[in-house]
C-alpha cells in the first residue's frame, strides 16, 4: 500500500503541512516513520481521514469558484466494481468527486483505495488520471 509524507498528505487534503502535522500529533490520523525517520501516513488511513475532514469542512464566502476544465488532485477513497462498469470516488481537499467508468479502465489504471489520482472535469464528464 502506498504511504504519503506529511507534505504530500497536506497537498491532498488542501491544507498546510503544519496543519497536517498538528492533526497527526493530536492523533487524528495515524503516522509511522520510515527507515530515514520521515513521518508517513498509510494510503487507506489518509483516504478515510480525507473524507472525515471534508465532512467537517465549511466553504467560505470568498472561496474561489472554478469553471469546467479543472484538475482535482486527490486520493481515491472508494472503488466499486461491477461486471462492466465501475464507480471511483476521489477526495480532493474539500471536494468529493465520483466518476463512473468501465471496469476495464479501472483495472488498466490499477486504481485502488489510498492511491493518488487526479479527477479532470470538462463539462459534465469526469476523467480519472493516475498520478
Backbone as a ProteinNet text record, in pm:
[ID]
protein_1_A
[PRIMARY]
XXXXXXXXXXXXXXXXXXXXXXXXXXXXXXXXXXXXXXXXXXXXXXXXXXXXXXXXXXXXXXXXXXXXXXXXXXXXXXXXXXXXXXXXXXXXXXXXXXXXXXXXXXXXXXXXXXXXXXXXXXXXXXXXXXX
[TERTIARY]
84.4	0	88	45.5	119	108.1	218.8	221.4	253.5	214.1	232.2	308.2	397.7	467.4	368.5	406.9	321.9	292.8	394.1	376.2	281.2	294.8	205.5	62.7	47.5	-85.4	-148.7	-69.4	-120.1	-174	-99.7	-142.9	-274.1	-286.3	-407.9	-527	-499	-605.4	-640.5	-555	-580.5	-548.7	-451.2	-410.5	-258.2	-205	-59.7	1.6	131.1	199.2	192	196.8	186.2	52.4	-55	-187.1	-189.7	-133.7	-130.4	-48.7	65.3	146.7	68.6	-2.7	-82	-189.4	-255.4	-356.4	-292.3	-175.4	-105.8	-64	-10	31.5	-86.5	-204.7	-325.5	-389.7	-331.7	-384.1	-505.1	-530.7	-645.9	-620.3	-493.2	-455	-325.1	-320.4	-204.9	-85.8	32.6	155.6	253.1	350.7	463	588	703.6	829.6	892.8	950.6	1022.8	1166.8	1248.9	1386.5	1469.7	1432.5	1508.3	1447.3	1342	1283.1	1170	1133.3	1022.8	890	798.2	664	581.5	516.4	434.1	294.3	197.7	58.8	20	-33.9	-77.5	-190.4	-193.4	-293.7	-437	-466.6	-603.5	-641.4	-546.2	-573.8	-598.2	-517.6	-533.5	-665.1	-703.7	-830.6	-947.4	-948.9	-1056.7	-1055.4	-936.9	-925.7	-968.8	-937.8	-975.5	-1127.2	-1198	-1344.8	-1395.1	-1336	-1374.5	-1351.6	-1236.2	-1203.9	-1303.5	-1334	-1425.5	-1565.3	-1607.7	-1741.3	-1751.7	-1640.3	-1643.1	-1603	-1567.5	-1519.9	-1638.2	-1624.6	-1725.4	-1662.8	-1740.6	-1693.2	-1707.5	-1600.5	-1602.8	-1665.8	-1723.2	-1787.8	-1691.8	-1564.3	-1469.1	-1394.3	-1444.8	-1381	-1392	-1286.1	-1288.9	-1373.3	-1446.6	-1525.2	-1455.7	-1459.5	-1385.8	-1481.1	-1435.6	-1513.1	-1477.9	-1534.3	-1502.9	-1356.2	-1312.6	-1173.8	-1078.1	-1109.4	-1025.8	-968.1	-852.3	-789.1	-796.3	-840.2	-853	-764.7	-639.9	-556.4	-610.2	-614.2	-667	-627.4	-707.1	-680.1	-805.9	-787.9	-900.9	-955.2	-1085.4	-1148	-1241.2	-1282.3	-1368.7	-1359.6	-1363	-1369.8	-1474.4	-1579.6	-1686.1	-1689.6	-1660.1	-1652.8	-1779.6	-1835.2	-1944.6	-1890.5	-1979.3	-1934.6	-1873.2	-1933	-1886.8	-1844.5	-1919.7	-1894.3	-1830.1	-1777.7	-1716.4	-1744.1	-1737.4	-1752.2	-1628.1	-1566.5	-1447	-1474.8	-1442.7	-1458.7	-1321.1	-1304.9	-1180	-1212	-1134.5	-1144	-1028.9	-1059.8	-959.8	-979.2	-909.1	-933.6	-1077.6	-1155	-1294.4	-1388.9	-1337.3	-1421.3	-1424	-1544.5	-1562.7	-1610.8	-1534.7	-1571.2	-1597.8	-1702.3	-1738.8	-1742.7	-1678.4	-1675.5	-1723.2	-1805.9	-1847.5	-1767.3	-1701.3	-1618.9	-1624.5	-1557.4	-1561.7	-1472.7	-1508.1	-1425.9	-1286.9	-1283.4	-1156.5	-1064.8	-1118.7	-1037.6	-980.8	-1062.5	-1015.9	-903.1	-919.6	-816.8	-688.9	-701.3	-583.2	-506.4	-579.6	-514.9	-464.9	-512.4	-471.7	-523.8	-641.7	-695.7	-739.7	-700.5	-744.4	-744.5	-818.8	-831.6	-694.3	-671.5	-546.4	-442.8	-467	-367.3	-402.1	-301.5	-317.4	-370.8	-464	-519.8	-568.9	-591.9	-642	-771.8	-875.7	-1002.3	-999.1	-1020.3	-1023	-1167.3	-1211.4	-1350.3	-1359.7	-1438	-1467.1	-1615.9	-1687.1	-1830.9	-1891.3	-1965	-2028.8	-1955.2	-1837.1	-1762.1	-1646.4	-1622	-1506.5	-1418.3	-1293.4	-1196.6	-1093.6	-1046.4	-951.1	-815.7	-712.4	-573.8	-501	-430.5	-347.6	-222.3	-187.5	-68.1	27.8
-118.3	0	123.4	222.2	347	426.2	488.3	578	718.4	817.9	958.1	1032.2	1121	1206.7	1311	1380.8	1486.8	1591.6	1628.7	1728.3	1682.1	1557.1	1503	1496.9	1451.4	1442.6	1581.7	1680.4	1817.6	1866.1	1840.4	1883.7	1816.3	1687.5	1614.1	1658.9	1700.5	1746.2	1893.3	1964.7	2106	2194.9	2151.3	2228.8	2239.8	2312.3	2327.1	2203.6	2180.9	2070.7	2087	2211.4	2233.3	2184.5	2210.7	2163.4	2011.3	1948.8	1802.1	1746.8	1809.5	1766.7	1778.4	1889.8	1908.3	1800.6	1768.2	1662.6	1529.1	1501	1375.7	1375	1487.3	1496.7	1478.4	1523.3	1511.1	1372.7	1285.4	1150.5	1140.5	1245.3	1241.6	1154.2	1138.5	1049	979.1	848.7	768.9	788.6	793.6	802.1	695.7	669.1	583.8	642.6	597.9	650.7	547.1	598.1	508.3	493	422.3	395.4	521.8	628.1	753.6	848.8	805.3	886.3	977.4	974.8	1059	1003.5	1093.7	1052.8	1024	909.1	867.7	833.2	851.4	814.9	710.3	598.7	493.9	546.3	503.7	549.2	528.1	411	383.4	475.6	500.9	591.7	733.4	776.4	910.6	923.2	818.7	820.9	839.1	761.5	772.5	909.6	957.8	1087.4	1200.6	1189.9	1296.5	1309.5	1198.2	1202.3	1268.9	1233.3	1292.6	1443.8	1487.6	1631	1704.1	1646.7	1711.1	1727.1	1631.3	1638.1	1747.2	1782.4	1885.9	2022.5	2027.4	2150	2235.9	2367.1	2459.3	2544.8	2576	2659.5	2805	2881.4	3022.2	3102.7	3218.4	3303.4	3349.3	3367.9	3417.2	3304.4	3181.1	3068.8	3089.6	3054	3073.9	2965.3	3004.3	2911.4	2895	2774.1	2748.4	2707.7	2726.1	2682.4	2537.1	2485.4	2348.8	2341.7	2223.9	2200	2219	2158.5	2167.4	2032	2034.9	1913.2	1916	1806.8	1794.9	1680.7	1709.3	1602.1	1562.4	1433.7	1386.4	1243.4	1180.9	1043.5	960.4	839.3	750.5	701.4	724.8	685.1	565.4	534.3	417.9	373.7	242.3	182.4	72.5	85.3	-15.2	-73.9	-202.3	-269.3	-348.5	-330.9	-413.7	-507.7	-578.5	-668.7	-591.9	-477.8	-399.3	-259.1	-198	-59.7	-55.1	63.3	84.2	226.9	247.8	380.9	409.2	524.7	565.1	698.2	705.8	830.1	883.2	1015.3	1082.5	1197.5	1209.1	1323.3	1415	1535.9	1634.8	1756.2	1758.1	1863.4	1851.5	1960.6	1952.7	1897.5	1863.1	1820.1	1668.7	1611.3	1469.2	1456.1	1382.4	1362.7	1214.7	1186.7	1049	1035	931.8	907.1	765.9	753	622.2	593	481	442.4	291.8	239.3	95.3	24.8	-97	-179.5	-197.1	-214.1	-231.5	-111.3	10.5	131.1	133.6	97.6	94.5	-6.8	-122.3	-225.6	-184.3	-122.9	-77.1	29.4	119.5	224.5	171.6	54.1	-2.5	77.9	137.8	223.7	141.7	189	126.9	232.6	206.1	299.6	331.2	459.8	504	552.8	536.6	582.6	722.9	791.8	927.5	922.7	1011.7	1019.5	1162	1196.3	1328.7	1313.6	1383.2	1387.7	1510.5	1490.9	1602.6	1623.8	1747.5	1779.2	1868.3	1824.5	1905.4	1889.4	1998.1	1997.3	1904.5	1802.7	1714.1	1582.6	1568.3	1444.1	1458.2	1353.4	1349	1234.5	1264.4	1163.2	1146.2	1025.9	996.1	967.9	1040.4	1015.7	959.9	852	800.6	886.5	931.1	1014.2	949.2
0	0	0	-74.1	-84.2	45.8	84.8	200.3	151.7	230.5	193.3	302.1	258.6	354.1	405.3	510.1	564.4	457.1	379	273.7	164.8	121.9	19.7	72.1	196.6	257	266.9	305	316.4	182.6	76	-57.3	-95.4	-67.4	-100	-15	108.5	197.6	176.3	103.4	79.4	197.9	280.3	397.9	399.4	497.9	509	575.5	551.9	621.5	774.1	822.9	967.9	1022.5	949.1	992	995	892.5	887.7	1003.8	1034.5	1149.2	1279.7	1296.2	1418.9	1430.7	1318.4	1321.5	1359.8	1304.9	1337	1483.7	1532.9	1673.3	1768.5	1725	1807.2	1795.9	1712.5	1696.7	1605.7	1526.8	1436.1	1314.6	1278.1	1168.9	1210.5	1189.7	1233.2	1139.9	1197.4	1119	1167.5	1085.5	1124.4	1059.9	1101.5	1046.8	955.2	845.7	755.9	806.3	730.3	771.5	787.8	714.8	726.2	828.9	898.4	1004.9	961.9	832.4	786.6	835.6	871	911.9	787.6	786.6	673.7	720.6	630.1	655.2	551.2	597.5	504.8	417.6	291.9	197.1	243.5	298.7	344.4	461.3	552.5	664.3	613.9	516.3	461.4	386.1	313.2	240.6	337.5	445	544	611.6	646.6	713.6	621	490.8	397.4	386.8	393.7	391.8	519.2	632.6	761.2	761.2	711.9	707	617	502.5	408.2	467	548	607.4	713.2	774.2	877.6	822.4	694.7	631.1	587	601.7	551.4	442.4	342.2	233	273.3	259.9	294.6	182.5	218.7	118.9	10.4	45.6	-52.8	-123.8	-112	-180	-330.6	-400.9	-546	-610.5	-712.1	-791	-924.6	-976.2	-1099	-1210.1	-1332.1	-1447.3	-1477.2	-1581.6	-1622.6	-1663.7	-1701	-1741.4	-1624.9	-1516.2	-1396.6	-1361.2	-1296.8	-1247	-1095.3	-1035.8	-891.9	-842.6	-803.8	-748.6	-612.2	-587.9	-461.3	-433.6	-348.2	-308	-330.2	-382.3	-408.2	-273.5	-251.1	-125.3	-140.6	-263.3	-285.2	-430.8	-449.7	-583.5	-575.6	-655.4	-658.3	-798.7	-807.4	-937.3	-964.5	-1084	-1131.6	-1237.8	-1305.4	-1411.1	-1527.6	-1562.6	-1676.7	-1634.5	-1545.8	-1504.4	-1365.8	-1332.6	-1201.3	-1156.5	-1026.6	-968.9	-885	-908.5	-835.1	-767.5	-636.6	-562.4	-527	-543.9	-509.4	-415.9	-308.5	-218.3	-252.7	-299.2	-338.9	-248.9	-135.1	-37.4	8.9	3.5	48.4	-57.8	-174.9	-286	-298.4	-304.8	-330.5	-474.1	-554.9	-694.8	-718.5	-793.3	-824.8	-975.9	-1025.9	-1169.3	-1198.5	-1299.8	-1348.8	-1473.9	-1475.5	-1589.6	-1604.7	-1705.6	-1725.8	-1623.7	-1594	-1505.5	-1565.9	-1698	-1768.3	-1745.4	-1751.2	-1729.8	-1587.7	-1490.7	-1351.3	-1335.8	-1395.7	-1386.1	-1459.1	-1576.4	-1650.6	-1573	-1505.8	-1425.8	-1291.3	-1253.8	-1125.6	-1007.2	-1022.3	-916.8	-796.1	-677.9	-554.2	-444.2	-339.2	-227.3	-169.7	-146.3	-84.9	-183.4	-312.7	-409.6	-457.6	-500.9	-551.8	-694.8	-725.6	-860.4	-883.3	-1007.1	-1041.1	-1118.3	-1072.7	-1146	-1235.2	-1363.4	-1458.1	-1501.5	-1491.5	-1518.6	-1641.9	-1737.6	-1854.9	-1881.7	-1875.2	-1891.7	-1786.9	-1827.2	-1730.3	-1714	-1775.5	-1766.4	-1667.6	-1591.5	-1502.2	-1547.1	-1578.7	-1622.1	-1512.6	-1488.7	-1382.8	-1444.2	-1397.3	-1436.3	-1315.9	-1330.8	-1222.6	-1213.6	-1092.3	-1074.1	-979.5
[MASK]
+++++++++++++++++++++++++++++++++++++++++++++++++++++++++++++++++++++++++++++++++++++++++++++++++++++++++++++++++++++++++++++++++++

